[in-house]
Amino acid sequence: MQIERLIVESPSPPFPIYADPIKDFLGAHATEDSGRDPASAHILAVLSGYAYADTATVMMMAGRLGLGGSACVRVIQAVDAMWIFSTAYFLQSRCGRLGILCYRGTEPANLANWLGDADVGSDTIGLDGARLSVHSGFYRNMLATRWPVLELLHAAARGESLAGAATPVGHPLEALYIAGHSLGGAMSVLFALSLIGSESARYLVDRLRAIYTFGQPLTTGGPLPGVAGVVGRRLFRHIHAHDVVPSLPPGTWGPLEHYGHEFHFADGQWRRREPVTMQLQNFRDVPRSVLAMFAPVRRRAEVRLTMADHGPHHYIAALRPAGRVTEFGDPG
């Protein structure tokens, strides 16, 4: 287990991209029926995409987004033989009121990480007396870092500075956002559900404003029990174009279902989509979606599902609001 703590620095122009994102986050999702917030979606997509990088890179991007002065903590646990590759980043705002938890997705060059993605299994999660079936590989990865992440959240909720006593915060945790791309999105959902199932952590659900996922695969089986409905109402799933991953794993490996609010990017804009994406039933469709990555760009739009649309950079680009520079400072 590795835990690393650093402080996000404020960059020079053309950054920050957002003048006061902490205020924006605190104002967004203030009520149960609050809708998807485009600025939150963009910021969380950037952080989720760069969660694949090291702490210094995540800090740099957080600073460029306008989160300068925040404490950044990285928690890592890897156990190759168990297909565990779990990385979580937690950002605590300088004032202490905002917390952002981002999970890293599947590492593309890590075969054991992919094997964990294929381990659907038969695990269940307890939800205040109810049981919900969950994807075993995703669940195991979430559990691997759950306790140290909870310790960070408990400390933030008590008003403790995660950067150390030398940089105290003025407020306890007020608003928690959880996000992730791909596997990171699945872990985000499972972590939120685990709060409901824990008597000592359930109070954090009151501070949970929203869960934003990008290219999230199917994660749970069957409809959510009533007690977990709060997670479904606060979950905003994003699917870029023909991304195949939200349709995986295939049904032949075990039945799973999506829930929450689904938004699909097509024809240059995001739209709410109902009914939600269904599970692919045949594994033979998966190799086709991978091979479609190598099709000419002009033909990709003709493909029903492809891995080519799954990259986190596609989500970041599609979610960037008009008039905002990119995370590289390019007007785009």
Residue pairs with C-beta under 8 A, 6 or more apart in sequence:
1 75
1 76
1 77
1 145
1 148
2 74
2 75
2 76
2 77
3 73
3 74
3 75
3 76
3 148
4 55
4 73
4 74
5 71
5 72
5 73
5 162
5 163
5 164
6 55
6 56
6 59
6 71
6 72
7 59
7 69
7 70
7 71
7 72
7 163
7 167
8 59
8 62
8 63
8 67
8 68
8 69
8 70
8 71
8 72
8 91
9 59
9 63
9 68
10 16
10 63
10 68
10 69
11 60
11 63
11 64
11 68
14 325
14 329
15 63
15 64
15 65
15 66
15 325
15 329
16 63
16 64
16 65
16 66
16 67
16 68
17 64
17 65
17 66
17 324
17 325
17 327
18 24
18 39
18 43
18 65
18 66
18 324
19 66
20 66
21 39
21 43
21 65
21 66
21 67
22 66
22 67
22 93
22 94
22 95
22 97
22 98
24 37
24 39
24 40
25 40
25 43
25 98
25 100
25 175
25 177
25 209
26 97
26 98
26 174
26 175
28 34
28 37
28 39
28 40
28 209
28 210
29 37
29 40
29 175
29 209
29 210
29 234
30 209
32 233
34 210
36 236
36 261
36 263
37 210
38 270
38 319
38 321
39 321
40 177
40 210
40 212
41 212
41 236
41 238
41 319
42 316
42 319
42 320
42 321
42 324
43 65
44 100
44 102
44 177
44 179
44 212
45 179
45 181
45 212
45 214
45 238
45 312
45 315
45 316
45 319
46 61
46 65
46 316
46 327
47 58
47 61
47 62
47 65
47 89
47 91
47 100
47 102
47 179
48 102
48 103
48 105
48 179
48 180
48 181
48 184
48 185
48 212
48 214
48 312
48 315
49 181
49 214
49 312
49 313
49 315
49 316
50 57
50 58
50 61
50 327
51 58
51 87
51 89
51 102
51 103
51 104
51 105
51 180
51 181
51 184
52 104
52 105
52 107
52 181
52 312
55 72
55 74
55 89
58 72
58 74
58 89
58 102
59 72
61 327
62 68
62 70
62 72
62 91
64 327
64 329
65 327
67 91
67 93
67 100
68 94
69 93
69 94
70 91
70 92
70 93
70 94
71 91
71 92
71 161
71 162
71 163
71 167
72 89
72 90
72 91
73 89
73 90
73 91
73 92
73 152
73 162
74 87
74 88
74 89
75 86
75 87
75 88
75 89
75 90
75 145
75 148
75 149
75 152
76 86
76 87
76 145
77 84
77 86
77 144
77 145
78 84
78 85
78 86
79 144
80 112
82 140
83 112
83 113
83 115
83 116
83 119
83 137
83 140
83 141
84 116
84 140
84 141
84 144
85 107
85 110
85 112
85 113
85 116
85 141
86 103
86 104
86 141
86 142
86 144
86 145
86 187
87 103
87 104
87 145
88 101
88 102
88 103
88 104
88 145
88 149
88 187
89 101
89 102
89 103
89 104
90 99
90 100
90 101
90 102
90 149
90 152
90 153
90 156
90 162
91 98
91 99
91 100
91 102
92 98
92 99
92 152
92 156
92 161
92 162
92 163
92 169
92 173
93 99
93 169
94 169
95 169
95 170
95 171
96 156
96 159
96 161
96 169
96 170
96 171
96 172
96 173
97 171
97 172
97 173
97 174
97 175
98 173
98 174
98 175
98 177
99 153
99 156
99 173
99 175
99 176
99 177
99 207
100 176
100 177
100 178
100 179
101 149
101 153
101 176
101 177
101 178
101 179
101 188
101 191
102 178
102 179
102 180
102 184
103 142
103 178
103 179
103 180
103 183
103 184
103 185
103 187
103 188
103 191
104 180
104 183
104 184
105 180
105 181
105 182
105 183
105 184
105 185
105 215
105 312
106 113
106 114
106 117
106 182
106 183
107 113
113 183
115 137
116 137
116 138
116 140
116 141
117 137
117 138
117 183
117 217
117 249
118 137
118 249
118 253
119 135
119 136
119 137
119 140
120 135
120 136
120 137
120 249
120 253
120 254
120 256
121 135
121 136
121 137
121 139
121 254
122 133
122 136
122 254
123 133
123 134
123 135
123 136
123 139
123 140
124 131
124 132
124 133
124 134
125 131
125 132
125 134
125 139
125 190
125 193
125 194
125 197
126 197
127 193
127 196
127 197
127 225
127 227
127 228
128 196
128 197
128 202
128 227
129 227
130 225
130 226
130 227
130 228
132 193
132 220
132 221
132 222
132 224
132 225
132 228
133 220
133 221
133 222
134 190
134 193
134 219
134 220
134 221
135 186
135 217
135 218
135 219
135 220
135 249
135 254
135 256
138 183
138 186
138 187
138 190
138 217
138 219
139 190
141 183
141 187
142 186
142 187
142 190
142 191
142 194
146 191
146 194
149 191
150 198
150 201
152 162
153 173
153 176
153 201
153 204
154 201
155 162
156 162
156 172
156 173
157 172
157 173
157 203
157 204
157 207
158 172
159 169
159 171
159 172
159 173
160 169
161 167
161 168
161 169
173 207
174 207
175 207
175 209
176 204
176 207
176 208
176 209
177 209
177 210
177 211
177 212
178 188
178 191
178 192
178 208
178 210
178 211
178 212
179 185
179 188
179 211
179 212
179 213
179 214
180 186
180 187
180 188
180 213
180 214
180 216
181 213
181 214
181 215
181 216
181 312
181 315
182 214
182 215
182 216
182 217
182 245
182 310
182 312
183 217
184 213
185 213
185 214
185 215
185 216
185 217
185 219
185 237
186 213
186 216
186 217
186 219
188 211
188 212
188 213
188 216
189 211
189 213
189 216
189 219
189 220
189 231
189 235
189 260
190 219
190 220
192 205
192 208
192 211
192 231
192 234
192 235
193 220
193 228
193 231
194 201
195 201
195 202
195 204
195 205
195 208
196 202
196 205
196 227
196 228
196 230
196 231
205 230
208 230
208 234
209 234
210 234
210 235
210 236
211 231
211 234
211 235
211 236
211 260
212 236
212 238
213 235
213 236
213 237
213 238
214 238
214 240
214 312
214 315
215 238
215 239
215 240
215 243
215 245
215 246
215 310
215 312
215 315
216 237
216 245
216 246
217 245
217 246
217 248
217 249
218 246
218 247
218 248
218 249
218 256
218 257
218 258
218 279
219 256
220 256
220 257
220 259
221 254
221 255
221 256
221 257
222 255
222 257
223 257
223 259
224 231
224 232
224 259
231 260
232 259
232 260
233 260
234 260
235 259
235 260
235 261
236 260
236 261
236 263
237 246
237 258
237 260
237 261
237 262
237 263
237 276
238 263
238 265
238 270
238 315
238 319
239 246
239 262
239 263
239 264
239 265
239 273
239 277
240 265
240 309
240 310
240 314
240 315
240 318
241 265
241 266
241 309
241 314
242 300
242 301
242 303
242 304
242 305
242 306
242 308
242 309
243 305
243 306
243 307
243 309
243 310
243 314
244 280
244 285
244 286
244 289
244 305
244 306
244 307
244 309
244 310
245 307
245 310
246 258
246 277
247 277
247 278
247 279
247 280
247 305
248 279
248 280
248 286
249 256
249 279
250 279
250 280
250 281
250 282
250 283
250 285
250 286
251 279
251 280
251 281
251 282
252 281
252 282
252 283
253 283
255 279
256 279
257 279
258 276
258 277
258 278
259 276
260 276
261 272
262 272
262 273
262 274
262 276
262 277
263 270
263 271
263 272
263 273
264 270
264 271
264 273
265 318
270 318
270 319
280 286
280 305
285 305
288 305
289 303
289 305
289 306
289 307
290 307
292 300
292 303
292 305
292 306
292 307
292 308
293 306
293 307
293 308
295 303
295 306
295 308
300 306
300 308
300 309
316 326
316 327
317 326
317 332
320 326
320 332
325 331
325 332
326 332
